[in-house]
Amino acid sequence: MICLPALVYLLYGITTIVDDIKNELANAAIIRTFVVLFFTFCLESLCIVNMSVVSWAFVLLPFLSTGLLVATILFHVGLDISYGPDLLHPQQKNSNSQYLFTSKYYDTFFA
């Protein structure tokens, strides 16, 4: 029986492999298959030697650090989803940086 952290990583890996196959990235899918199997084996080995906490840390650390990084960036840029469509905090509405996140910016540079 495979331990839970290894199973979570294996299921996540399988979804990324299926996504690679769906996007016709056969070489990436093959390489990712070997990487997923190797790390699943490593996580299972950690569980066998009673280090499941370390195994969970290896599985969850990328997700937690990505979430923290995104939250930090949104905080420093000043985005706040509770303020509506212009995405700017009320104190920033009169600043020069407001055009960075309005439709005027996107229409000008990404149209």
Buried (B, 14 or more C-beta within 10 A) or exposed (E): EBBBBBBBBBEBBBEBBEEBBEEEBEEBBEEBBEEBEEBBEBBBEBBEEEBBEBBBEBBEEEEEEEEEEEEEEEEEBBBBEEBEEEBBBEEBEEEEEBEBBBEEEEEEEEE
